[in-house]
Amino acid sequence: MKSSLRQPPAFLSESTPILTTLLAAGLVTVFVFADNAAFAQEPPPPAATAAVATEAKPAATDTKPTVTFGAFVDGYYAWDFDRPATFDRAYTTQPARHAEFNVNLAFAEAKLDGPDVRGRFAVQFGTSVQANYAGEPHIGHVSGSSVSQYIQEASIGYKISPTLWVDGGIFFAHTGLEGWISRDNLAYTRSLIAEFSPYYEAGVKLTWTPSSAVTAQLLVLNGWQNISNYNTPPATGIRVDYVASPLLTLSYDNFFGDVAADGVPAQYRLYHDLIAQITLSSRWQLAGTFSLGTQSRSTPDGKTATWYGFSVFAKYKVGPRVSLVARLERYADPDQVIVMTGLPDAFRTNGASLGVDVTPVPRLLWRTELRGFRSDAAVWPLHRSGDFGKDDLFAVTSLALTF
């Protein structure tokens, strides 16, 4: 989530040829790959060999940590039909720019994995990084986003017991279904509930795995997506993931903390996510998230404010290398606690998207998406300064490579 929102601007008909080109490319790809790749079957396993007469010796336990290196680049081109004059898009951060080729996210990482210790260090760059870290608190001479925006993760973990780990540092947020790296999400762009909740956190977390079906986390954090702090009391959060069956995973997470600066009355924020992920078959995948937040002393008359949102996904695997993904969503923040429009009208918005994902070769992912929004009030800036509309529409195509 970005704390300071940029304003885009609404539909202009002369932009239609660009949209047509993007959609045509995606649809042609679907049929070409579906026809040529078909639905390849997994090759049958090799026939079993004769049993060895002598009993095999137990393998020695490897206690030496391993270090691996990797990288990822996600480049994109987006066209916003509101044609924002500054080329910055409003409210969402991915894609952040209009009518230009740019890098959404690029990072390089080093990971250490061992029986009793683990860690990850990753540095990053891109327009999504600039957009999401713009609200990082800047109090004092050694805080703010000037350095912290380039740190994707810097975490160290130690295994306390066979089922309990403790990790500390800067790490990905524990909230929600959708994460920071586009390749790992069902759709290329993030839902509104993901954009307006944390992507990253700084603090300490305990991870308990009592069984293969249950994972629970307890976190103590600097705050709501901030590395540099601006108040004294820490925030807390929990997450529980339950694999009910091979077809169903259920999750719950929350966040609780004071988001007001020291010296002013506390504003306690309590946030919840309920998540369900369903695998209907080898081709169909469904997912849904419902989010609810409250914050004390945050309405115009000093009472508790409430906001909510939801998103639902359906992904269909057309063939081994092609998938289609659709999304419906809503986000409503009537008291402008999270989304500040700068207008008397609050952000109450419905959205939908349709995307095509293609994997031409392993490690390469091409994603094209058309996404639109319809708000209850005119909160989307139009091309001419001072004009606002109820609608926004954009198309984006991305090529991502995992090293």
N, C-alpha and C positions, 0 to 999 in steps of 0.2 A: 504494500500500500504506500502511496505517496501522500505525505501530509499536506503539501501545498499543491493544489490542482491547477493544471493548465487548462486554458479554454480553447476548443477548436472552433470551427464553424461549419452548414446543412446542404441539402442536395442541389446539384446543378446538372442540368441535362447534358451539357457538352462533355461530361465525364463518362458517359455511357460506353463509348468505344473501349476505354481502358478496362472497365469491368467485364465487358463482353469477351475481350481477349483473355483475361485471367480465367474466367469460367470455362471458356472453350478449351483452353489448354488443359484444365483439370479434367473435364469430361472426356476429352479425346484420350487422355492418359488412362482413365478408368477402363474404357473399352479395349484399348490396345493391349494393356497388360492383362486384363481379364481374359481376352481371347488367346493371347500367346502363352500366358503362364498357366491358365486353367486352374484347377484345384489339385495341386500336386499332393500326392500321398506320401507319407513318411515311408522310407524303404523298410522292408521287413528286417527284423534283427537277425544276425547270423545264427546259424544252427549251433546248438549247444555242443561243446566238445566233451569228450569222455572225462569223467571225474578223475582227478589225480589221486593215486592210491595213498601217497604219503600225506599226512596232515600238514597244512601250511602253517608256517610260523607266524605269530601275531606281529603286525607291523609296528615298528617303533614310533612313538609319538613325536611329531615334529614340533619343537618348542621355539624354533627360531622365527622371529618376525620377518615378514616379507614386505618389501617396498615396491610399489608400482607407480607409474607415471602415466598421465593421460592429458587429453585436451579436447576442447569442443568449440566449434564455431557455428553460429546461427546468423546467416545474412538474410536480409529481406528487402522487399519493395512493397509499399502500401500506398493505396489511393483512398483518401477520405473525400466523400462527395460533398462535404461542407467546405472543402478547400480552405483550410485555415490560413490566414494571411501570414502567420509566423511560422508555418509548417509544423508547429507542435500540435499534436492531437490532444483533445480534452478527455479528462476523467479516467481513461485507461492508459496504461504505460507500455503495453505490448500489443501492437507496434506503437512507438512513441512519435514517429515522424511521418509526415505526409509527402508523397511525390518525390521520394529520393531513395536511392540504393544506400543501405547502411547496415551496420552490425547490431543486431538485437542483443546478443550475448556471446562473448568469447572468453574462455577461461583455460588455464593450465593448472593441473593438480598433481600433488604427490600424496599417496596414501600408504599408511603403515598398518598392517594387520598381524596380530600375534595372539597367542592363547590368552595373555593377560594384559595386553596393552594395545591401543589402537589410536589412530589419529589421521587427520586430513588437513592439508593446507592447500588452498586454491586462491589464485589471484584472477581478477576479472576486469572486463571492459565492455562497453556497449551503451546504446541509447536507453535500454531498460535500466541499466545501472544508474545512469545520470538521473533518470526520472524517479526511481524508487528511493534513492538516497538523498534526494533534494531536501527532504524534511528532517534530516538527521540533526539533532540539537547541537547548537554551537555556543557553548558557554565556557569561557576561559580561552586560553591560547592553544591548548592541545586537544581540542574536541572538534566535532563537526565532520562533514563528509569528505574533506580534502584528502584524507588518507583512508578512512574506513570504507569508502565506497569501492575501493579496489580489493578489499578482503572479502571473498565469498565465504570461505570457512577457514577457521584456524582453531582446531579443537584437539583436545587430548583426552583419551579415555583409559580407565584402569578397571580391571575386573576384580571386584571385591569378593565375589563368591561365584559358584558355577551358574547362578541365575541372575546375578546383579552386577551392572556396570555403573560407573560414575564418569560423566564426561563434562568437561568445562571448556569455555572459550566462546567463540563466535560460531554459530551453526544455523542450519536451516530451521525455520519455524516448525513448531509441533502442531500447528492448527491447519485444518482444512484437508481437502482432497487433492487440490492442485498445488504443484510445487514451482520452484524457481526456474528449472531447466525445461525448455519446451519439449524436448524429445520424450520426456517422461510423463507427459500429460495426454489425456484423451484427445483434446483439441489443441490447435496451435496457440490461440490466444487464451488468456485467463478469464474466467467468469468474474462478474462484478464482485461477488463475495470474496473471491481470492484477491482481487486488486485492492480491496478495502479492508484487508486483514493482514497480519504480518507475513512477510516472506522470510525474514531472518530475525535472529535473536542473539543476545549475549547473556551468558549466565552459567548455571550449573544444572545438570539433570541426572536423575537416577532412572535407569531403565531396568525393569524387572521382567523376566520371561519365565514364569512358573511352568509353562508347557508350550508345546509347539503351536497351540491355538490362541494363547493369550500373551499380549505384550502390554505393559503398563509403564507410563512415564510420570515422574514428578519433577517439576522445574521451578527454579528460583531465578528470576530474570531482572535485568536492568529496567525493562518496561515494555511497552507496546511498540515493537520494532524500533528500538534505538540502541546503538552501541554506546554513544556518549550519553551520559545521564544528565537530567535536569531537575530531579527531585531525589529525596533521600530514601524513602521506603522502597524496598524491592517489590516486584510483582511475582505472582505465582501462576502455575498452570499445571494441568494434568492432561494425559491422553491415554485412552484404552482402546486397543485393537483386538477384536475377537473374530477368529476364523471359524465361523459356525459350521461350515462345510466347504468342500472344494469349490462350490458354486457361490458361496455367500460370505462376505466379510463385512462386519459392522464395526463402526468406530464412534467414539465420543471424545471431544476435547473441550477444554475451557481455558479462560484467562481471567485473572482477577488482579487488579492493582489500582493505585491512585495515579491518575494521569495529570493532576494539577501540579504546578510548580510549588516548591517550598515557600511558606509564608502566606499562602492563600488557602481558603477552605478546600478541603479534599473533595475530589470528584472521583468516586469509585466506579471503575469500569468492570463489568462482568459480561463475558462473552462466551457463547456456546456454539459448537458444531455437532450435528448428527449426520453421519455418513453411512451410506450403504453401497456396496459394490457387488454386482451380480454377473456371473458368467453363465449365460444361458446355454451356450454351445461353443464349439471351436470358432464359430464365425460371429456370434452375437455377444456384445458386452454392454452392460447397463451400469449407470452410477448416478447417485443423487446426493445432494448436500442441502441441509437446512441450517441456517445460521440465525442467531438471535443475540442482540446486545442491549445492555442497559447501562446508563451512566447517571449518577446522582448529581444534583444541582446543575442540570444542563439544559433545562427548558427555559423559555423566556421568563417564566414566573418562578424559576429556581427549583423546579421539581425534577423527578427522574425522567430522563429521555429514553426512548426505545427505538431501535431500528432492527430490520430483519432482511433476509434475502434467501433465495434458493436457486439451485441450478440442477438440471437433469440432463444426462447424456445418453445417447445410444450410438454405439459404434458397430459397424458391420464390415466384416472382412470379405471383400469381393473375391479376392484371390490371394496367392502367397505374397504378392508385392503391393496390393492396392486395398485401401480401406476407405469407407465413408463414415463421417461422424456428424451428428446433429446435436444441437443443444437448445434448450429453452431456459429462461432465467428471469428473475425479478429481484430488484433491490429497492428498498424504501428507507429513507433516512429523514423523517419529517421535521426533526429539530436541527438538522445540519450539524450533527455531532461528528460524523466521519467524513461526509462529503459536503464541502462548503461551496455552494454555487456562486456566492457573491450576489445573489438576487433574493428578493422576498420569497420566491418559490423554492421549495425544497426539491431534492433529487428523489423522484419516485419513477422508476424506469423498468420497462419490460424489454427483453432482448431475445434474439434468436440467431443461430449461425448454422452454416452448412459447410463442411470441409471435405477435401480429398487429400488423402495421404498416400504417397508413393515411395517405395524403397527400391530404386533401380538396381542397386548393388548393396551388399552389406555395409553398414556404417554410414551410408548416405541416405538422408531423408528429405523428400520434397513435399511440402505441405502448402495447400492453397485453401483460403477460407473467405467466405462472404459473411459479413456480420452486420446486423442492424439493430437499432434501439428506437423505442417509442416511449416518451416520457409523458407523465400526466400533465405537466406544465412546460412552457417554453423555456428550457434551461440550456439548450444547445446553441452556442454562438454561431451565427451565420457568417457568410463571407464578408458582408458589410458590417463594419464596426457599429455596435450598439443594437443590432438586430439579433433576435433569438427565435429558435424554432423548437418544435417538439420531437424532431426526428434526427437521427444520424445513421449513416450507412458507410461502410468502408469494405474494401477488398485488400487482401494481403497474400503474397506468395513468399515462401521461405525455403531456403536450401541450407540444410544443416549437416555437418560432418563430425563424427566422433573419431578421434585419433586413438 
